[in-house]
Amino acid sequence: MDTFRLLEALVLGALLAGLLGLIGRNNLFLKALAMDVMGTAAVALFVLVAARSGLRTPIVANPDSLDTIGAWADPIPQAVILTAIVIGLSIQALLLVVITRLSAVDPLLEALSFEQPEAQEPWR
C-alpha cells in the first residue's frame, strides 16, 4: 500500500472520529475537543495533499542547479495552512472561555441544559 494512501486513510479516520464526537456527545467540552480533532485532521489533510508535489524548500542558493533539485514544495498552501492554524487556535481559545463561563450555570456542561424550552415565554 502506498504511504500517502495510508496517511490519507488515517487522517480521514481522524476527521470522521471528530465528526462523530461532535455529533454524538452532549458535553460541551467534549464537543470542543472533537472540533479541535476535526480541525487538526483538516490541517493534516491539506499538508498531506500539498506534500504530493514535492518536499523541497523553494529557496535556491545556486540558480544554476535548478534542473537537478527535483520537485518543489508549493509555499502558497503552507501560508494558507499557517493561517488556518492561527484561526483554529483563536476559535478554540474563545470557545474554551465561553465553556468556562457556562460551567458556572451548569457544572456538567450538558448541551441540553442550556436550551430554552419553547413552552416558556420569558417576555410575558
N, C-alpha and C positions, 0 to 999 in steps of 0.2 A: 504494500500500500504506500502511496506517495505521502511524504511527510506533510506537505501542505494540506492534503485531504484529511489527514488525521487531526491536524491542528484546527482545521475548519470545523470538523465534527465536534471537537472538544469545545471550541468557542461557541458554536451554535447550541450545544448542550447547556453551556453556562447561561446563554441568553434565554433558552427555554426554561431553565430552572428558576431564573429570576422572574420571568413572566408568570410561572405557576405560583411562585411565592407571593407575588404581588396580588394575584387573583385569589389565592386560596387562604391567605392569612387575614385575621381580623385585627391583630395587634398593629398599631401604627408604627412602632419601632421596627417590627419585622417587615412591614411594608417598605419602610425607608431602606432597610438593609437589602431587600430584594431589588429595589430600584437601583441601588448602588451596584449590585451584582450585574444587573442588566446594562448599566452604563459602562462598566468596566469591560464587559463582554463585547459591547458595540465598539468601543475603542480598540480592543484587541483584534476584532474582525477587520476594522479599517487598516490597522497596522499590518495585519497579515496579507490583506489584498494589496497594499502598497508595496510590500516586500517582494511580490512576484516579479516586478520589473527589474529589480536589482537591489543589491545591498551596499554598493559602494557609495561613499560620500561624494557629492558633486563639487569637490574642491580639488583643483589641479595645481600642483606646484610647477610642473613642466608641461606646457601646452603641446609639445612635440609628441608626448606619449598618449594622446587622446584615443588613438585607434587601438592600443594594446590594453587599455584598462578594463574594458568589459562593460557590463550593464550598470547603469547609474540608478541610484535611488531618487525618486521624484521628491523634491523638497516641498511642493505645494500640499500634498496630503499630510506631511509632517506638521506643517503650520496649522492646518485645519484641526488635526488631532490634538495639538497642544492647546488650541483654543477650546476645543470640546472638553478637555480635561479640566481646564480652569473653570469653565461654566458649570460643569458637573460638580466640582468641589464646592463652588459657591451655593449651588442649589441644595446640596446635601447639608451644608452648614446652616443655611436658613431653615431647612426642614427640621433639623435636629433642635434648633432654637424653638420653633413652634411646638414641636412634640414635647419639649421640656416644659414649656408654659402650659400645655394642655394636661400634663401629668398632675398639675395642681387641682384640676377639676376631677379627673378620673385617673387614679394611680395605675389602674390596669391597662389603660390606653386602648381599650376596645373601640373599634371604629363605630360600631352600632350605638354606643352610649352617647356619641356626640351628634347623632342625627336627631332632629326635632320632629316629633310626630305631627302628622298633618291635621290631626283632630284638634290639637291645641292651637288657639289663635291668640298669640301674646298681645296683640294690639287692641283687643276688645276687653 
